[in-house]
Amino acid sequence: MHETKPRYKVIIRCGECGEKYILRGRPNEEGGYDTGFKRCVCGNETKLDIEVTPE
């Protein structure tokens, strides 16, 4: 049977403009989380504060 990875609540805050995103994600092989997030609306891709909690 297909095994599913646990989901996590991922809160991403932009260090540039302060925008906040609340997403759900699953762990990936690189040690991060797959959420579909690419960049903030202000264009920032690097200065991000990320907080992860189990769902």
PyMOL Python script that loads the backbone (N, CA, C, O; Angstrom):
from pymol import cmd

cmd.read_pdbstr("""\
ATOM      1  N   MET A   1       0.837  -1.179   0.000  1.00  0.00           N
ATOM      2  CA  MET A   1       0.000   0.000   0.000  1.00  0.00           C
ATOM      3  C   MET A   1       0.889   1.252   0.000  1.00  0.00           C
ATOM      4  O   MET A   1       2.017   1.205   0.491  1.00  0.00           O
ATOM      5  N   HIS A   2       0.403   2.342  -0.533  1.00  0.00           N
ATOM      6  CA  HIS A   2       1.159   3.587  -0.651  1.00  0.00           C
ATOM      7  C   HIS A   2       1.267   4.289   0.707  1.00  0.00           C
ATOM      8  O   HIS A   2       0.254   4.574   1.345  1.00  0.00           O
ATOM      9  N   GLU A   3       2.499   4.567   1.145  1.00  0.00           N
ATOM     10  CA  GLU A   3       2.727   5.236   2.426  1.00  0.00           C
ATOM     11  C   GLU A   3       2.760   6.750   2.217  1.00  0.00           C
ATOM     12  O   GLU A   3       3.452   7.240   1.326  1.00  0.00           O
ATOM     13  N   THR A   4       2.011   7.490   3.040  1.00  0.00           N
ATOM     14  CA  THR A   4       2.014   8.946   2.930  1.00  0.00           C
ATOM     15  C   THR A   4       2.832   9.540   4.061  1.00  0.00           C
ATOM     16  O   THR A   4       2.809   9.042   5.187  1.00  0.00           O
ATOM     17  N   LYS A   5       3.552  10.602   3.755  1.00  0.00           N
ATOM     18  CA  LYS A   5       4.349  11.293   4.756  1.00  0.00           C
ATOM     19  C   LYS A   5       3.437  12.203   5.569  1.00  0.00           C
ATOM     20  O   LYS A   5       2.429  12.687   5.053  1.00  0.00           O
ATOM     21  N   PRO A   6       3.776  12.441   6.834  1.00  0.00           N
ATOM     22  CA  PRO A   6       2.937  13.330   7.642  1.00  0.00           C
ATOM     23  C   PRO A   6       2.986  14.766   7.120  1.00  0.00           C
ATOM     24  O   PRO A   6       3.989  15.194   6.549  1.00  0.00           O
ATOM     25  N   ARG A   7       1.900  15.498   7.321  1.00  0.00           N
ATOM     26  CA  ARG A   7       1.846  16.889   6.884  1.00  0.00           C
ATOM     27  C   ARG A   7       2.226  17.800   8.043  1.00  0.00           C
ATOM     28  O   ARG A   7       2.034  17.468   9.213  1.00  0.00           O
ATOM     29  N   TYR A   8       2.769  18.959   7.682  1.00  0.00           N
ATOM     30  CA  TYR A   8       3.184  19.948   8.664  1.00  0.00           C
ATOM     31  C   TYR A   8       2.598  21.300   8.306  1.00  0.00           C
ATOM     32  O   TYR A   8       2.379  21.600   7.133  1.00  0.00           O
ATOM     33  N   LYS A   9       2.343  22.121   9.330  1.00  0.00           N
ATOM     34  CA  LYS A   9       1.921  23.499   9.124  1.00  0.00           C
ATOM     35  C   LYS A   9       3.191  24.321   8.987  1.00  0.00           C
ATOM     36  O   LYS A   9       4.033  24.309   9.886  1.00  0.00           O
ATOM     37  N   VAL A  10       3.344  25.032   7.883  1.00  0.00           N
ATOM     38  CA  VAL A  10       4.538  25.814   7.599  1.00  0.00           C
ATOM     39  C   VAL A  10       4.143  27.288   7.524  1.00  0.00           C
ATOM     40  O   VAL A  10       3.335  27.683   6.684  1.00  0.00           O
ATOM     41  N   ILE A  11       4.729  28.099   8.418  1.00  0.00           N
ATOM     42  CA  ILE A  11       4.481  29.535   8.416  1.00  0.00           C
ATOM     43  C   ILE A  11       5.727  30.215   7.869  1.00  0.00           C
ATOM     44  O   ILE A  11       6.822  30.047   8.406  1.00  0.00           O
ATOM     45  N   ILE A  12       5.556  30.983   6.802  1.00  0.00           N
ATOM     46  CA  ILE A  12       6.664  31.678   6.149  1.00  0.00           C
ATOM     47  C   ILE A  12       6.422  33.176   6.282  1.00  0.00           C
ATOM     48  O   ILE A  12       5.374  33.683   5.883  1.00  0.00           O
ATOM     49  N   ARG A  13       7.409  33.884   6.850  1.00  0.00           N
ATOM     50  CA  ARG A  13       7.336  35.342   6.958  1.00  0.00           C
ATOM     51  C   ARG A  13       8.466  35.946   6.141  1.00  0.00           C
ATOM     52  O   ARG A  13       9.615  35.511   6.232  1.00  0.00           O
ATOM     53  N   CYS A  14       8.133  36.944   5.347  1.00  0.00           N
ATOM     54  CA  CYS A  14       9.121  37.614   4.509  1.00  0.00           C
ATOM     55  C   CYS A  14       9.918  38.604   5.361  1.00  0.00           C
ATOM     56  O   CYS A  14       9.338  39.409   6.091  1.00  0.00           O
ATOM     57  N   GLY A  15      11.240  38.541   5.267  1.00  0.00           N
ATOM     58  CA  GLY A  15      12.104  39.464   5.986  1.00  0.00           C
ATOM     59  C   GLY A  15      12.185  40.831   5.340  1.00  0.00           C
ATOM     60  O   GLY A  15      12.697  41.773   5.946  1.00  0.00           O
ATOM     61  N   GLU A  16      11.693  40.953   4.130  1.00  0.00           N
ATOM     62  CA  GLU A  16      11.728  42.229   3.409  1.00  0.00           C
ATOM     63  C   GLU A  16      10.477  43.069   3.665  1.00  0.00           C
ATOM     64  O   GLU A  16      10.580  44.222   4.084  1.00  0.00           O
ATOM     65  N   CYS A  17       9.299  42.498   3.417  1.00  0.00           N
ATOM     66  CA  CYS A  17       8.067  43.292   3.507  1.00  0.00           C
ATOM     67  C   CYS A  17       7.167  42.887   4.677  1.00  0.00           C
ATOM     68  O   CYS A  17       6.216  43.604   4.988  1.00  0.00           O
ATOM     69  N   GLY A  18       7.444  41.749   5.337  1.00  0.00           N
ATOM     70  CA  GLY A  18       6.651  41.320   6.481  1.00  0.00           C
ATOM     71  C   GLY A  18       5.431  40.485   6.132  1.00  0.00           C
ATOM     72  O   GLY A  18       4.669  40.116   7.027  1.00  0.00           O
ATOM     73  N   GLU A  19       5.224  40.178   4.864  1.00  0.00           N
ATOM     74  CA  GLU A  19       4.078  39.348   4.443  1.00  0.00           C
ATOM     75  C   GLU A  19       4.171  37.978   5.112  1.00  0.00           C
ATOM     76  O   GLU A  19       5.269  37.458   5.314  1.00  0.00           O
ATOM     77  N   LYS A  20       3.018  37.391   5.456  1.00  0.00           N
ATOM     78  CA  LYS A  20       2.968  36.102   6.153  1.00  0.00           C
ATOM     79  C   LYS A  20       2.149  35.114   5.336  1.00  0.00           C
ATOM     80  O   LYS A  20       1.067  35.438   4.848  1.00  0.00           O
ATOM     81  N   TYR A  21       2.682  33.902   5.194  1.00  0.00           N
ATOM     82  CA  TYR A  21       2.004  32.826   4.460  1.00  0.00           C
ATOM     83  C   TYR A  21       1.864  31.633   5.388  1.00  0.00           C
ATOM     84  O   TYR A  21       2.819  31.264   6.070  1.00  0.00           O
ATOM     85  N   ILE A  22       0.687  31.028   5.422  1.00  0.00           N
ATOM     86  CA  ILE A  22       0.452  29.818   6.199  1.00  0.00           C
ATOM     87  C   ILE A  22       0.111  28.718   5.209  1.00  0.00           C
ATOM     88  O   ILE A  22      -0.902  28.787   4.513  1.00  0.00           O
ATOM     89  N   LEU A  23       0.972  27.693   5.151  1.00  0.00           N
ATOM     90  CA  LEU A  23       0.839  26.625   4.162  1.00  0.00           C
ATOM     91  C   LEU A  23       0.914  25.270   4.843  1.00  0.00           C
ATOM     92  O   LEU A  23       1.262  25.175   6.020  1.00  0.00           O
ATOM     93  N   ARG A  24       0.587  24.225   4.100  1.00  0.00           N
ATOM     94  CA  ARG A  24       0.784  22.850   4.550  1.00  0.00           C
ATOM     95  C   ARG A  24       1.835  22.221   3.657  1.00  0.00           C
ATOM     96  O   ARG A  24       1.868  22.470   2.452  1.00  0.00           O
ATOM     97  N   GLY A  25       2.694  21.405   4.250  1.00  0.00           N
ATOM     98  CA  GLY A  25       3.738  20.775   3.455  1.00  0.00           C
ATOM     99  C   GLY A  25       4.132  19.413   3.992  1.00  0.00           C
ATOM    100  O   GLY A  25       3.804  19.042   5.120  1.00  0.00           O
ATOM    101  N   ARG A  26       4.839  18.687   3.157  1.00  0.00           N
ATOM    102  CA  ARG A  26       5.363  17.368   3.529  1.00  0.00           C
ATOM    103  C   ARG A  26       6.879  17.399   3.400  1.00  0.00           C
ATOM    104  O   ARG A  26       7.414  18.104   2.544  1.00  0.00           O
ATOM    105  N   PRO A  27       7.578  16.640   4.245  1.00  0.00           N
ATOM    106  CA  PRO A  27       9.052  16.615   4.171  1.00  0.00           C
ATOM    107  C   PRO A  27       9.528  16.110   2.812  1.00  0.00           C
ATOM    108  O   PRO A  27       8.886  15.252   2.205  1.00  0.00           O
ATOM    109  N   ASN A  28      10.663  16.646   2.333  1.00  0.00           N
ATOM    110  CA  ASN A  28      11.248  16.171   1.083  1.00  0.00           C
ATOM    111  C   ASN A  28      12.635  15.587   1.347  1.00  0.00           C
ATOM    112  O   ASN A  28      13.112  15.612   2.482  1.00  0.00           O
ATOM    113  N   GLU A  29      13.278  15.064   0.314  1.00  0.00           N
ATOM    114  CA  GLU A  29      14.575  14.398   0.462  1.00  0.00           C
ATOM    115  C   GLU A  29      15.708  15.360   0.821  1.00  0.00           C
ATOM    116  O   GLU A  29      16.713  14.935   1.391  1.00  0.00           O
ATOM    117  N   GLU A  30      15.565  16.655   0.496  1.00  0.00           N
ATOM    118  CA  GLU A  30      16.621  17.631   0.758  1.00  0.00           C
ATOM    119  C   GLU A  30      16.602  18.143   2.191  1.00  0.00           C
ATOM    120  O   GLU A  30      17.455  18.949   2.563  1.00  0.00           O
ATOM    121  N   GLY A  31      15.653  17.695   3.001  1.00  0.00           N
ATOM    122  CA  GLY A  31      15.559  18.140   4.381  1.00  0.00           C
ATOM    123  C   GLY A  31      14.624  19.324   4.576  1.00  0.00           C
ATOM    124  O   GLY A  31      14.489  19.820   5.694  1.00  0.00           O
ATOM    125  N   GLY A  32      13.981  19.782   3.518  1.00  0.00           N
ATOM    126  CA  GLY A  32      13.028  20.886   3.595  1.00  0.00           C
ATOM    127  C   GLY A  32      11.604  20.367   3.553  1.00  0.00           C
ATOM    128  O   GLY A  32      11.338  19.207   3.871  1.00  0.00           O
ATOM    129  N   TYR A  33      10.693  21.243   3.157  1.00  0.00           N
ATOM    130  CA  TYR A  33       9.278  20.887   3.082  1.00  0.00           C
ATOM    131  C   TYR A  33       8.717  21.317   1.739  1.00  0.00           C
ATOM    132  O   TYR A  33       8.984  22.427   1.278  1.00  0.00           O
ATOM    133  N   ASP A  34       7.943  20.446   1.110  1.00  0.00           N
ATOM    134  CA  ASP A  34       7.291  20.753  -0.162  1.00  0.00           C
ATOM    135  C   ASP A  34       5.960  21.427   0.139  1.00  0.00           C
ATOM    136  O   ASP A  34       5.028  20.796   0.637  1.00  0.00           O
ATOM    137  N   THR A  35       5.883  22.728  -0.173  1.00  0.00           N
ATOM    138  CA  THR A  35       4.658  23.495   0.051  1.00  0.00           C
ATOM    139  C   THR A  35       4.143  24.129  -1.229  1.00  0.00           C
ATOM    140  O   THR A  35       2.978  24.521  -1.296  1.00  0.00           O
ATOM    141  N   GLY A  36       4.987  24.238  -2.246  1.00  0.00           N
ATOM    142  CA  GLY A  36       4.608  24.928  -3.468  1.00  0.00           C
ATOM    143  C   GLY A  36       5.000  26.390  -3.443  1.00  0.00           C
ATOM    144  O   GLY A  36       4.824  27.084  -4.445  1.00  0.00           O
ATOM    145  N   PHE A  37       5.534  26.891  -2.312  1.00  0.00           N
ATOM    146  CA  PHE A  37       5.934  28.294  -2.190  1.00  0.00           C
ATOM    147  C   PHE A  37       7.190  28.552  -3.013  1.00  0.00           C
ATOM    148  O   PHE A  37       8.153  27.789  -2.929  1.00  0.00           O
ATOM    149  N   LYS A  38       7.189  29.622  -3.809  1.00  0.00           N
ATOM    150  CA  LYS A  38       8.340  29.980  -4.640  1.00  0.00           C
ATOM    151  C   LYS A  38       8.992  31.274  -4.168  1.00  0.00           C
ATOM    152  O   LYS A  38      10.196  31.308  -3.918  1.00  0.00           O
ATOM    153  N   ARG A  39       8.184  32.361  -4.043  1.00  0.00           N
ATOM    154  CA  ARG A  39       8.719  33.655  -3.613  1.00  0.00           C
ATOM    155  C   ARG A  39       7.592  34.524  -3.082  1.00  0.00           C
ATOM    156  O   ARG A  39       6.417  34.288  -3.365  1.00  0.00           O
ATOM    157  N   CYS A  40       7.968  35.522  -2.315  1.00  0.00           N
ATOM    158  CA  CYS A  40       6.996  36.468  -1.761  1.00  0.00           C
ATOM    159  C   CYS A  40       6.468  37.362  -2.878  1.00  0.00           C
ATOM    160  O   CYS A  40       7.067  37.453  -3.949  1.00  0.00           O
ATOM    161  N   VAL A  41       5.346  38.018  -2.617  1.00  0.00           N
ATOM    162  CA  VAL A  41       4.776  38.934  -3.599  1.00  0.00           C
ATOM    163  C   VAL A  41       5.700  40.116  -3.881  1.00  0.00           C
ATOM    164  O   VAL A  41       5.584  40.739  -4.936  1.00  0.00           O
ATOM    165  N   CYS A  42       6.621  40.441  -2.959  1.00  0.00           N
ATOM    166  CA  CYS A  42       7.564  41.538  -3.178  1.00  0.00           C
ATOM    167  C   CYS A  42       8.771  41.084  -4.003  1.00  0.00           C
ATOM    168  O   CYS A  42       9.619  41.908  -4.346  1.00  0.00           O
ATOM    169  N   GLY A  43       8.866  39.786  -4.328  1.00  0.00           N
ATOM    170  CA  GLY A  43       9.961  39.266  -5.145  1.00  0.00           C
ATOM    171  C   GLY A  43      11.068  38.617  -4.341  1.00  0.00           C
ATOM    172  O   GLY A  43      11.983  38.038  -4.927  1.00  0.00           O
ATOM    173  N   ASN A  44      11.020  38.693  -3.014  1.00  0.00           N
ATOM    174  CA  ASN A  44      12.043  38.113  -2.156  1.00  0.00           C
ATOM    175  C   ASN A  44      11.992  36.586  -2.199  1.00  0.00           C
ATOM    176  O   ASN A  44      10.921  35.993  -2.068  1.00  0.00           O
ATOM    177  N   GLU A  45      13.150  35.953  -2.382  1.00  0.00           N
ATOM    178  CA  GLU A  45      13.235  34.487  -2.386  1.00  0.00           C
ATOM    179  C   GLU A  45      14.167  33.950  -1.313  1.00  0.00           C
ATOM    180  O   GLU A  45      14.185  32.742  -1.075  1.00  0.00           O
ATOM    181  N   THR A  46      14.947  34.814  -0.652  1.00  0.00           N
ATOM    182  CA  THR A  46      15.995  34.325   0.245  1.00  0.00           C
ATOM    183  C   THR A  46      15.813  34.722   1.708  1.00  0.00           C
ATOM    184  O   THR A  46      16.058  33.896   2.587  1.00  0.00           O
ATOM    185  N   LYS A  47      15.398  35.939   2.000  1.00  0.00           N
ATOM    186  CA  LYS A  47      15.266  36.393   3.388  1.00  0.00           C
ATOM    187  C   LYS A  47      13.894  36.006   3.927  1.00  0.00           C
ATOM    188  O   LYS A  47      12.992  36.840   4.005  1.00  0.00           O
ATOM    189  N   LEU A  48      13.741  34.732   4.300  1.00  0.00           N
ATOM    190  CA  LEU A  48      12.465  34.217   4.768  1.00  0.00           C
ATOM    191  C   LEU A  48      12.651  33.567   6.137  1.00  0.00           C
ATOM    192  O   LEU A  48      13.613  32.830   6.352  1.00  0.00           O
ATOM    193  N   ASP A  49      11.732  33.841   7.059  1.00  0.00           N
ATOM    194  CA  ASP A  49      11.695  33.174   8.353  1.00  0.00           C
ATOM    195  C   ASP A  49      10.669  32.064   8.249  1.00  0.00           C
ATOM    196  O   ASP A  49       9.504  32.314   7.938  1.00  0.00           O
ATOM    197  N   ILE A  50      11.109  30.810   8.513  1.00  0.00           N
ATOM    198  CA  ILE A  50      10.230  29.660   8.341  1.00  0.00           C
ATOM    199  C   ILE A  50      10.045  28.965   9.677  1.00  0.00           C
ATOM    200  O   ILE A  50      11.016  28.658  10.370  1.00  0.00           O
ATOM    201  N   GLU A  51       8.781  28.717  10.038  1.00  0.00           N
ATOM    202  CA  GLU A  51       8.429  28.030  11.278  1.00  0.00           C
ATOM    203  C   GLU A  51       7.584  26.813  10.911  1.00  0.00           C
ATOM    204  O   GLU A  51       6.604  26.935  10.177  1.00  0.00           O
ATOM    205  N   VAL A  52       7.960  25.642  11.417  1.00  0.00           N
ATOM    206  CA  VAL A  52       7.263  24.393  11.071  1.00  0.00           C
ATOM    207  C   VAL A  52       6.746  23.728  12.337  1.00  0.00           C
ATOM    208  O   VAL A  52       7.481  23.580  13.314  1.00  0.00           O
ATOM    209  N   THR A  53       5.471  23.327  12.317  1.00  0.00           N
ATOM    210  CA  THR A  53       4.872  22.601  13.432  1.00  0.00           C
ATOM    211  C   THR A  53       4.081  21.419  12.888  1.00  0.00           C
ATOM    212  O   THR A  53       3.525  21.509  11.793  1.00  0.00           O
ATOM    213  N   PRO A  54       4.017  20.315  13.624  1.00  0.00           N
ATOM    214  CA  PRO A  54       3.205  19.175  13.168  1.00  0.00           C
ATOM    215  C   PRO A  54       1.741  19.567  13.084  1.00  0.00           C
ATOM    216  O   PRO A  54       1.266  20.403  13.853  1.00  0.00           O
ATOM    217  N   GLU A  55       1.041  18.967  12.159  1.00  0.00           N
ATOM    218  CA  GLU A  55      -0.376  19.279  11.971  1.00  0.00           C
ATOM    219  C   GLU A  55      -1.229  18.357  12.789  1.00  0.00           C
ATOM    220  O   GLU A  55      -2.455  18.465  12.762  1.00  0.00           O
TER     221      GLU A  55
END
""", "prot")
cmd.dss("prot")
cmd.show_as("cartoon", "prot")
cmd.util.cbc("prot")
cmd.orient("prot")
